[in-house]
Amino acid sequence: MTAAPVVGVPENTAERYRAAGYWVGETFGELLAARAAEHGEREALTGGDARWSYRELDERASAMATGFADLGVGKGDRVVVQLPNVPEFLEVVFALFRLGAVPVFALPAHRETELRHIAEQAGAVALLTSDAHEGFAAAEAAVRVAAAVPSVRHRIVCVLDGRDLTEGAVDLAALRATARALPGPAADDLAFLQLSGGTTGLPKLIPRTHDDYLYSVRASAEICELTRDTVYLVALPAAHNFPMSSPGFFGVLHVGGRVVLCPRPDAATALGLIERERVTFTGVVPPLAALWAQAAPTAGFDVSSLAVLQVGGARCAPELAKRIGPALGCAVQQVFGMAEGLVNYTRLDDPEDLVVNTQGRPISPDDEIRVVDDNDDDVTPGEIGALLTRGPYTIRGYYDATRPDVAAHNAASFTADGFYRTGDLVRMTPEGYLVVSGRVKDQINRGGEKVAADEIENHLIAHPGVLDAAVVAMPDPYLGERSCAFVVAVDPDAAPTPAQLRAFVRGRGVAAVTVPDRVEVVAAFPETGVGKTSKRDLRAAVAAQLREEKP
């Protein structure tokens, strides 16, 4: 029997999710049409000079969907979408949803190697990019990707930089056509493909249906207490799962609020938009939260409208979590989730101890959580173990399961009974909240003693001269691994020395293994495409330094 491209939920489980009201049979296109009918001229989207109402966004999506259909893009066709935070991103995405075509979300930071991999793995029929963004000539790269991937028939360009179209490309602005009725997808059809973190190589494709994803959107909007008055700043790349659905711009559109697109996440740009647009809600990764918290008190912007700042995408150290609220004058909500499914939130009425020291509890009562040891046996409650999960919005396998490499990865990433191996080390509190200790691969095995990187990081961040810290394993010929701490100083001109930082951690009364073996003070951390600290690059950097230092 031939494997299916998408590993689905068993039908008896799907029926249980429908009966529970999680899957309600609504598509993204139907969601937008319903909100346009309800809210009409109410402003839905702000970005650059554009201010689109719900009616206008809906009409643009329908016109664009017809243009895609006229081009020959049909139901089920995969289209790689690489756009920055511009209004056209939402127009294109809803157009493809309405048509039943499948957006494949690439990040603006991806380059030719990643785009080629994504297009080839998805069997994409089209590449949709900007002409250029942040110095990357995306449209020119698309020419080479299309030449290398036989399935790609169309190159579509959103002109942002004023460049001439590459030969054979279609101007996105010219694609809009007089809207007509189109067949559209079913709610259990594949809606889009997201990308895995790609921390161990090129990203894998994550299949999401309209039904499973919209459940997480609706539930997140309720947990985060969104209303029609919510003004949400998309500070991270819009194609990333966190600003898309946790609760993200989909959650805000679901309740009739307003989405503000931020072109860059630096403190000056973001805080300025918060002041100008009276933003009430946003979400960032921990390194950005640290930078915003440092800048806000002296930046001169009125950010008093901001009610909630979410921190997610990676674990937020308690010492950093304590700083954010006072610096920005808002509530903090921790978010821990993954594009593969499971999302956890601290609740807005939680006591400070839970908000600062945990990464929240799951969205759904049917989110199944296991914390296991190396043999997949459940650990004693409260102990640290590897996180496994399954539930109504967590995938059962990566796309495309017909490929041998993907099938092999699925076999390693999912248990026989459908639990996803997240790769995270966690412990569960008596209240059912998760405390993330780090990634399985981030744990340092120092001569048989397991050292948690997050514990060292938290001690370092407690130093008043430290803005952020990241701890990784470095190879050692005697102990196997030792710890290396990379530190960004609050004031680069008065940075604490490595010796001072080691003495500071030692002075906090910790075990000797918790004192970092090596400390490197750096100007900034390497980042992933969404702005998270790239520990893979840090591990490579210290390994290279050690090779150079070796006699």
Buried (B, 14 or more C-beta within 10 A) or exposed (E): EEBEBBBBBEEEBBEBBBEEEBBEEBBBBBBBBBBBEEBEEBBBBBBEEBEBBBBBBBBBBBBBBBBBBEBEBBBEBBBBBBBBBBBBBBBBBBBBBBBBBBBBBBBBBBEBEBBBBBBBBBBBBBBBBBBBBEEBBBBBBBBEBBEEBEBBBBBBBBBBBEBEBBEEBBEBEEBBBEBEEBEBBEBBBBBBBBBBBBBEEEBBBBBBBBBBBBBBBBBBBBBBBBEEEBBBBBBBBBBBBBBBBBBBBBBBBBBBBBBBBBBEBBBEEBBBBBBEBBBBBBBBBBBBBBBBBBBBEEBEBEBEBBBBBBBBBBBBBBBBBBBBBEBBBBBBBBBBBBBBBBBBBBBBEBEEEBBBBBBBBBBBEBBBBBBBEEEEEEBEEEEBBBBBBBBBBBBBBBBBBEBEEBBEBBEEBBBEEBBBBBBBBBBBBEEEBBBBBBBBBBBBEBEEEEBBBBBBBBBBBBBEBBBBBBBBBBBBEEBEBBBBBBBBBBEEEEBBEBEEBBEBBBEEEEEEBBBBBBBBBBEEBBBBBBBBBBBBEBBEBBBEBBEEEEE
